[in-house]
Amino acid sequence: MINIFASFQWKNGEEIPSDIFPKGDGRYSDSLSFLYSIFVLSGVILVVVASIISLRLRKIPLKDFVNGIYISIPVAVIGASFFGKLGSTDEDWKIYRLFFFWEPGLSFFGGMLFGSTAAFIWFWHKKRVTKISIWTYADCIVPNILLGQSVGRWGNLFNHEIMGKKILDYNMGKITWLPDFIWHRLFYFRNPQTGEELNYLQFREPLFLYESFATLIFWIILVFIIPNIWKLVNKKPYKIDPYAFPCKKNKEVRWISIDKLREYQTQSPILYLKNSKGELSLKSNWMWRKAFTLYEADYISSQKLQKVILDKKENQLKALNTYKKLKSNFKNKIKIMKEKKEYTKDKYTKELSILKSNQDFIYSKKNKSSFKEFIKRDSKELYKINNPNNYFIFHAGTYSSIYVIFISVLRIILDSFRDPYELSVKMIPVLNYLSLIGILVLGIVMFISAQFIAPKKWRESGWLYEKSY
């Protein structure tokens, strides 16, 4: 085995780092490779903790979330291992090693596909009991995956993975500005395609670092900045109704007595500031809660509009049952005819004509489709009474949709720096980019639906923790 460091001078003529050392058989390894699993585990823990905080801030019970973790995380790990190792050509490779998740080679998209599918099935199963929609959970959990990615990617450094294009000697300045513990590790011990140990040192771009920084920055944007944009772009509540929103910025009413205060119906009591005169005022966050977040539409009006939606659903079910019953009666008549040997083509045609002319059958056939009922549903009025001042807001589902859009765009950019073998779809760049574009399109469709279509078409009252939807 040739010493791969023999002809290479480290920065400033330093010795070979002590944490990169030869194994007993002469091969080189990284003594800190155990940090890979620690960083990945830390990333998962951070996602869970951040999601718990998000759920608690919205006062959503954690029981179903915790049970969802027990289901989705193991499934995600298996999926990440399966997709990450699929297509491997290592001479020691066996099919059962697809599930060796403790070995290098975990696919982020494989983990997302398996984990999100398992979580979706679980929350879909529970939503009719808890009355908490999947969108609500998604917005509290999915954006925090960015934080987990940001931390987990550092494990790839110590496992010598997720690197980009080769850096030639005259371009070494691109990485030598990084701390030594980073740039000293920007090479592969083995050929990632064949698994054969390399006998030369070839430095590469730190793609893991780019992704780590990008996901951390966008996590901050998606969790702390975007959710507050609506407060900046909307007309301020105290300008719409000064006597309902006394505050420092309200030039007309900064403090107000209780008898003059205009109250709104809210899901929970509004917390006011109180001065020595007993007058009340609002902090900015409570002003927005009173104006929209906690605002509750008139119960009777809300129930009337909800009844219209429920009646349409009920009519569709009745139509479906009527259609099935009439079809069943028709089939029974034909069956009896055959048993009595009275069946003829003319009699069949006559009975079919009678069935088709039946007004109940015509109506039920036209209205039996649950899909058509779903598409034709209209909740504009219900949405309107829950947002009477027509504030622009990001509705439930938009944050998770934005995550899908961002992560697909990021991967499209970063994958252009990777070797074909290291793509999610190994050695088939066209298929890899088509799949990423498909995910991007899915994210855009999700965003358009969640933000512009679903709120005014499929909104229903009675769902908890989902005012924005």
CORDAUR-V100104 format. One record per residue. RES is the residue in one small letter. OMEGA is omega in degrees with one decimal (none if undefined). Layout:
# CORDAUR-V100104
res=RES omega=OMEGA
res=RES omega=OMEGA
This chain:
# CORDAUR-V100104
res=m omega=179.4
res=i omega=176.9
res=n omega=-173.6
res=i omega=-179.8
res=f omega=-170.6
res=a omega=-175.3
res=s omega=-175.9
res=f omega=177.0
res=q omega=175.4
res=w omega=-177.1
res=k omega=178.7
res=n omega=176.8
res=g omega=-178.0
res=e omega=176.0
res=e omega=174.0
res=i omega=-179.0
res=p omega=-176.2
res=s omega=-178.8
res=d omega=171.7
res=i omega=-167.8
res=f omega=178.6
res=p omega=173.3
res=k omega=-178.9
res=g omega=-178.8
res=d omega=176.4
res=g omega=179.8
res=r omega=179.8
res=y omega=179.5
res=s omega=179.0
res=d omega=-176.0
res=s omega=-179.6
res=l omega=-178.8
res=s omega=178.0
res=f omega=-179.8
res=l omega=177.8
res=y omega=-177.9
res=s omega=-179.8
res=i omega=179.2
res=f omega=179.1
res=v omega=178.8
res=l omega=178.6
res=s omega=178.0
res=g omega=178.5
res=v omega=-179.7
res=i omega=179.1
res=l omega=177.4
res=v omega=-179.0
res=v omega=-178.2
res=v omega=179.9
res=a omega=178.9
res=s omega=177.2
res=i omega=178.6
res=i omega=179.0
res=s omega=179.8
res=l omega=-179.1
res=r omega=178.2
res=l omega=177.6
res=r omega=176.7
res=k omega=178.0
res=i omega=179.0
res=p omega=-173.6
res=l omega=-173.3
res=k omega=-177.4
res=d omega=177.2
res=f omega=179.9
res=v omega=177.6
res=n omega=177.4
res=g omega=177.6
res=i omega=-179.8
res=y omega=-177.7
res=i omega=-168.9
res=s omega=-175.8
res=i omega=177.0
res=p omega=179.0
res=v omega=179.4
res=a omega=179.9
res=v omega=178.3
res=i omega=178.9
res=g omega=179.0
res=a omega=179.0
res=s omega=-177.6
res=f omega=-177.7
res=f omega=-178.6
res=g omega=-176.8
res=k omega=-179.9
res=l omega=-178.8
res=g omega=178.7
res=s omega=-178.3
res=t omega=177.4
res=d omega=-177.6
res=e omega=178.8
res=d omega=-172.5
res=w omega=174.1
res=k omega=-174.9
res=i omega=-178.5
res=y omega=179.5
res=r omega=173.4
res=l omega=-175.0
res=f omega=177.2
res=f omega=-173.4
res=f omega=180.0
res=w omega=178.2
res=e omega=178.4
res=p omega=177.3
res=g omega=176.5
res=l omega=-179.9
res=s omega=178.8
res=f omega=-177.7
res=f omega=174.8
res=g omega=177.6
res=g omega=179.4
res=m omega=-178.0
res=l omega=-178.2
res=f omega=-176.7
res=g omega=-178.9
res=s omega=177.4
res=t omega=178.8
res=a omega=179.6
res=a omega=179.4
res=f omega=-179.6
res=i omega=-178.5
res=w omega=-177.5
res=f omega=175.0
res=w omega=179.2
res=h omega=-173.7
res=k omega=-168.5
res=k omega=-178.6
res=r omega=178.0
res=v omega=-176.2
res=t omega=-175.2
res=k omega=173.6
res=i omega=-173.4
res=s omega=178.6
res=i omega=179.4
res=w omega=-178.9
res=t omega=177.3
res=y omega=-177.3
res=a omega=-178.4
res=d omega=178.6
res=c omega=-173.4
res=i omega=-169.7
res=v omega=179.8
res=p omega=-178.5
res=n omega=174.4
res=i omega=176.6
res=l omega=179.1
res=l omega=177.9
res=g omega=177.1
res=q omega=-177.2
res=s omega=-179.7
res=v omega=-177.0
res=g omega=-178.6
res=r omega=179.4
res=w omega=175.0
res=g omega=179.7
res=n omega=177.9
res=l omega=-176.0
res=f omega=174.5
res=n omega=179.0
res=h omega=-179.0
res=e omega=176.0
res=i omega=177.0
res=m omega=-174.4
res=g omega=-174.8
res=k omega=179.5
res=k omega=177.7
res=i omega=180.0
res=l omega=-174.8
res=d omega=-176.4
res=y omega=177.9
res=n omega=-176.5
res=m omega=179.3
res=g omega=179.1
res=k omega=-177.2
res=i omega=-175.2
res=t omega=174.8
res=w omega=178.4
res=l omega=175.0
res=p omega=-175.9
res=d omega=-175.7
res=f omega=176.3
res=i omega=-171.9
res=w omega=175.5
res=h omega=-176.9
res=r omega=-175.4
res=l omega=176.2
res=f omega=178.1
res=y omega=170.6
res=f omega=-176.6
res=r omega=172.3
res=n omega=-174.2
res=p omega=-179.2
res=q omega=-174.8
res=t omega=-176.6
res=g omega=-179.7
res=e omega=-179.2
res=e omega=-178.0
res=l omega=177.3
res=n omega=177.4
res=y omega=-177.1
res=l omega=-179.8
res=q omega=-178.9
res=f omega=-176.2
res=r omega=179.0
res=e omega=-176.4
res=p omega=-178.9
res=l omega=179.8
res=f omega=-178.1
res=l omega=177.9
res=y omega=-178.7
res=e omega=179.9
res=s omega=-179.5
res=f omega=-178.0
res=a omega=-178.4
res=t omega=178.0
res=l omega=-179.5
res=i omega=-177.8
res=f omega=174.0
res=w omega=178.4
res=i omega=179.9
res=i omega=-173.5
res=l omega=-176.4
res=v omega=-172.9
res=f omega=-175.0
res=i omega=-177.2
res=i omega=-180.0
res=p omega=-178.6
res=n omega=-179.1
res=i omega=-176.0
res=w omega=178.9
res=k omega=-179.5
res=l omega=-172.5
res=v omega=-178.2
res=n omega=172.7
res=k omega=-173.5
res=k omega=-178.2
res=p omega=-177.8
res=y omega=174.3
res=k omega=178.5
res=i omega=-176.4
res=d omega=-173.7
res=p omega=-175.0
res=y omega=175.6
res=a omega=-174.0
res=f omega=175.3
res=p omega=179.9
res=c omega=-177.0
res=k omega=-177.0
res=k omega=179.6
res=n omega=-176.1
res=k omega=-178.1
res=e omega=-177.4
res=v omega=176.9
res=r omega=175.5
res=w omega=-176.1
res=i omega=177.4
res=s omega=-174.9
res=i omega=-176.4
res=d omega=179.7
res=k omega=-177.6
res=l omega=177.0
res=r omega=-176.9
res=e omega=174.0
res=y omega=174.3
res=q omega=-177.7
res=t omega=-178.4
res=q omega=177.3
res=s omega=-176.5
res=p omega=177.7
res=i omega=-179.1
res=l omega=-179.5
res=y omega=167.6
res=l omega=-178.2
res=k omega=179.2
res=n omega=-176.1
res=s omega=179.0
res=k omega=-179.0
res=g omega=179.8
res=e omega=-173.2
res=l omega=175.4
res=s omega=-175.9
res=l omega=167.3
res=k omega=-175.8
res=s omega=-177.3
res=n omega=179.0
res=w omega=175.6
res=m omega=-179.6
res=w omega=176.8
res=r omega=179.2
res=k omega=-176.1
res=a omega=-175.4
res=f omega=-169.9
res=t omega=-178.9
res=l omega=-178.9
res=y omega=-177.8
res=e omega=180.0
res=a omega=176.9
res=d omega=-172.7
res=y omega=-176.9
res=i omega=179.1
res=s omega=180.0
res=s omega=-179.2
res=q omega=177.2
res=k omega=179.8
res=l omega=177.6
res=q omega=179.9
res=k omega=177.6
res=v omega=179.3
res=i omega=-178.8
res=l omega=178.5
res=d omega=178.2
res=k omega=177.0
res=k omega=-178.9
res=e omega=178.5
res=n omega=178.1
res=q omega=179.0
res=l omega=177.9
res=k omega=179.5
res=a omega=179.5
res=l omega=179.9
res=n omega=177.7
res=t omega=179.7
res=y omega=-179.9
res=k omega=-178.2
res=k omega=-179.9
res=l omega=176.6
res=k omega=179.7
res=s omega=178.5
res=n omega=179.2
res=f omega=-179.6
res=k omega=178.7
res=n omega=177.9
res=k omega=179.9
res=i omega=-180.0
res=k omega=179.1
res=i omega=177.5
res=m omega=-178.7
res=k omega=-179.7
res=e omega=179.7
res=k omega=-179.7
res=k omega=178.1
res=e omega=-174.6
res=y omega=171.3
res=t omega=179.4
res=k omega=179.7
res=d omega=179.5
res=k omega=177.9
res=y omega=-179.8
res=t omega=180.0
res=k omega=-180.0
res=e omega=178.4
res=l omega=178.3
res=s omega=177.9
res=i omega=179.4
res=l omega=-176.6
res=k omega=179.4
res=s omega=178.6
res=n omega=-177.1
res=q omega=177.4
res=d omega=179.9
res=f omega=179.4
res=i omega=-179.8
res=y omega=-176.5
res=s omega=179.0
res=k omega=-178.3
res=k omega=-172.0
res=n omega=-175.6
res=k omega=-173.8
res=s omega=176.6
res=s omega=179.0
res=f omega=178.7
res=k omega=178.5
res=e omega=-179.9
res=f omega=-178.3
res=i omega=-176.8
res=k omega=-176.3
res=r omega=-177.9
res=d omega=-178.3
res=s omega=-176.7
res=k omega=-176.5
res=e omega=177.6
res=l omega=176.9
res=y omega=-175.9
res=k omega=-177.8
res=i omega=175.4
res=n omega=176.5
res=n omega=-171.8
res=p omega=-179.7
res=n omega=175.3
res=n omega=176.4
res=y omega=171.3
res=f omega=-179.9
res=i omega=170.9
res=f omega=-176.1
res=h omega=179.4
res=a omega=-179.8
res=g omega=-177.0
res=t omega=-178.1
res=y omega=178.2
res=s omega=177.4
res=s omega=178.5
res=i omega=177.3
res=y omega=-178.9
res=v omega=179.2
res=i omega=-177.1
res=f omega=-173.4
res=i omega=178.0
res=s omega=177.3
res=v omega=179.3
res=l omega=-178.6
res=r omega=176.7
res=i omega=179.7
res=i omega=-175.2
res=l omega=-179.1
res=d omega=178.5
res=s omega=179.1
res=f omega=-174.6
res=r omega=174.0
res=d omega=-178.0
res=p omega=-177.4
res=y omega=-174.4
res=e omega=177.1
res=l omega=177.8
res=s omega=172.4
res=v omega=-170.5
res=k omega=172.4
res=m omega=178.5
res=i omega=-176.4
res=p omega=-177.8
res=v omega=179.7
res=l omega=178.5
res=n omega=-178.7
res=y omega=176.7
res=l omega=178.7
res=s omega=178.4
res=l omega=176.9
res=i omega=176.5
res=g omega=177.7
res=i omega=178.0
res=l omega=179.0
res=v omega=177.1
res=l omega=178.5
res=g omega=178.9
res=i omega=178.6
res=v omega=177.8
res=m omega=-178.2
res=f omega=-179.4
res=i omega=-179.9
res=s omega=-176.4
res=a omega=-174.2
res=q omega=-170.0
res=f omega=-173.6
res=i omega=-173.5
res=a omega=-176.5
res=p omega=-175.5
res=k omega=-179.1
res=k omega=-175.2
res=w omega=177.3
res=r omega=174.3
res=e omega=176.6
res=s omega=177.1
res=g omega=177.3
res=w omega=-171.9
res=l omega=173.4
res=y omega=-172.6
res=e omega=-177.1
res=k omega=-175.1
res=s omega=-179.8
res=y omega=none
